[in-house]
């Protein structure tokens, strides 16, 4: 690369701020061999004035020993970041402890604000603002990316998204802050301790979506503790009385409703404190992969790619739906093979009774559990491919279709065999054994994939880095160039989807057949405690720092967990009804038994819905604070109108 | 009353507009013998400038033959009304057919707007604006109403509400527009015709809440027609095969889900057209009857009466709840008496078999139906008293508690006997007979109370008016004073509560036991057709004109109807399961029958929930229009911020 562009970039950056003030926040990696005119045009757009359609950010090429490597560091002046905070609608705490949308003109009223306090915005917030500004860098009259005639542009198209889809831009990622990260990881998982995670610190470093996941994981673990505690004596004293199981199941059902409702309140408390509960939703852009013929969007009135909704519906119903059904069928087919294996193992055990053969009894379940995990993994890729082929315009619509596909398949894949054993074979002993094997195997597999594997990767990567730098520097002493080069090779965190899915399936194992295997909650608690540590390690050490994503709740997962809890009412009622002890209570008439079970089930469901309706989703003090804000904005509007009215009537 | 006040009032009014321009919109009736200083103060506040805390409206005393009668006419200048329209957040149609919140500064962009077009706002809208302005006339430094030391005021208290609660203000009501009313009633119920009601005209005259009720009534009637049509052959051909009943019930269940979901879409179309779908919710004031000790409201920061939430909870759970339970018990007790009567009638019929005795069989049901209606009526008053004694701060909270109380009691009172006959006595013949008698009797009673009684009242009142005025003038020729005097004596329409409740109970009769009595839908359709006419007559002729109330949906009634439709799935499945024909399909095992019924029920419920989830609540084009508005407001905000940013960065 010629020095000209580099020089220009540096001089542009210099327009706004002294070089010494430049704090690198975000890294942009362009493909090797990107044409110079493209780089020139792109960097000019980034530093250009807002009025000229630029992002008015600062940019500097990264210079390493090997020269310039098409890696750029992006930063912004303090003022620019404050204005960006207003543009993204950040909500911060005021001096009077209320949460308000930040505006530059009212900046003095915010807590910790001072013109020279550059920590007013956290680094994660600054990075989020820069990402937002970069993504909102839009084409004006350019018909294509300069130097790449095949990468078409149209007025209003996000330049960064086009650069990404055409492969010129390899990646954009935020930089880690070594010092902060060390502090965070120390307080988070550095020492063995009983206590809460530093959620606020996690949120400051990783953003709200990830902090909320860890908040949910922690809450869910604590919420499972009562179930686990009640479940232990069943194992210790080998209680087999069904009246005790009935009590346990009833407690479970009501408890699972309560914890899901209370979570909504906890979530409101957390996101109010973080400001995201009050954040206005931004208008959603077409997702990066969306393609179509240029047309006029009736909503925005802008020219953008359009894709017929009918075509998408056809793809969904004629291709995706049959494919999902086929996968479900295949999953059931595999299940039947598992039962054949199970039968074979049982026969083998009967023929040659030995320690080995009784161990063999567990083998089919373990194999099946591994196969389930592998099928889930493969299906996951297929679902992603199909959903992106369906060409959804919005990311949220894409996510909903993907989650629906994955949830349905994973639910059937994981639980079909248990349903079959419980309600077709009526074999409670086998059910308990299968449940235990499936749960424990899947937990071990997940722990391996999430904790041991990352640990090994990290070791390998540390070794490699040391070799490269031929030095014994610790992470803290790395130069910026070394840090960037190290981080750009790290894996990318793909979001909380898989983590939530794992918890969802765990919730299924714990609640669906809780009256048969009370120990499930104990395993779940143990798993989740290590899960917190391994997930924390993964976030801090294994992956690139992800961009912060503001969010006000856990979204569709709340619905998924609630649906699971409704299904578990039905399954538990049937299981209890089938137990010989309950059977014995109705010696004369099976009819009465079934009717009683049906009645109890309907009552429990009714209680669930009434409880969900009665428990307010937000605690009273949050409600009051929200009402106060609403009142103030209405008052302000009224004042404005009164003034206008007074003026108009005076004329 | 001395002429001084009158003179002052007239001169004040004159400040704003020529007397000839004054168009009376709203009538204020003060109590006879109200002190002069009070009247002077009140009228001064009404006409005073906004800047001085007045409402800046016009007011004129009504002069009749008997002199001034403490009746005042309120109007407003055209400009004042336009500013008021902005203050209440009215949404009107723009020249480009989009719906936008009206602001005075953007007035030229609205359809039909012209500075001299005084019909831009409908009369109902003008009256709503005046009501809003009067209610927002607030005390400033007055400690009490002048002349009435016991009627305390505090800063920010609505003066009109205090005047109403202390009995100084008898009533405020909007005037009818004789000409408009004649046109409306002609197109609405004046001629017998097949076709839709003029909903847009109804909305212009009576406001959105009432128009939406008539819209729902019409929609619901049309939606019942397919059920009625399918139900007729069951009666004509005396079909008794249960497979046919099963088909009918299944159709009913799915149909009732579909119509409730489709109504949401219809409702969105109507309220979008009327602008209320986009109207921002106003901040809710304490309801008129709310009392307490003065304190600081934590939300508004203003001094206002506070009432401890714990005290209210105690009243609800220690008094209201036991009372409701007692009423429910009493209702069940009355039901048991009805069954005794029924038994007696049966015995009588057996002993002396004759035409008379077979007629006697219907007497207990008819008596019971009448008693049910009377009990509902008495309970209604008790519920209103109790709920207002609970001292809810907000009207919405009062309404929700009242509706819950009334719904639970009416549901049990009307349907308990049917449930008892169906699921305890298992007497399908009696069920059908009871259902028919209850439905038809209650419809006849309601028609009488809503159509014949009003007609008679109207006749009597016409006679009285004629006598009074000693003339043969028709309604059109009445002077303003005569019109006001006539209207102030008319009854007050108490809202749509009773009308919706009637439809709700009718929906229960039609859907809960639909597989036993398919003819119920036919009666419901016939009833609703006459109901439209009688309700229309009631609105136009019997009651005072009500103030328009903007609303975006039918609120809690949607939930009530949906709950009823869920309950009806359960009842219908059980009824079908109990039928001998279905029984015969499972000759070997009653168990299989019950399990099959339970399975079908769960499937139907699942389908219901999935359907409710899948069918979007708003039609696609309304969604697009809403998205467009949201996009525009976000764009405007962005533009504003960009300008600010450009300016800030320039400095």
Interface residues (C-beta under 8 A of the other chain):
Chain A: X49 X50 X51 X56 X79 X80 X83 X86 X87 X104 X105 X282 X283 X298 X299 X300 X570 X590 X591 X594 X595 X598 X602 X624 X627 X628 X630 X631 X634 X635 X638 X641 X642 X644 X645 X646 X648 X649
Chain B: X49 X50 X51 X56 X79 X80 X83 X86 X87 X104 X105 X282 X283 X298 X299 X300 X570 X590 X591 X594 X595 X598 X602 X624 X627 X628 X630 X631 X634 X635 X638 X641 X642 X644 X645 X646 X648 X649
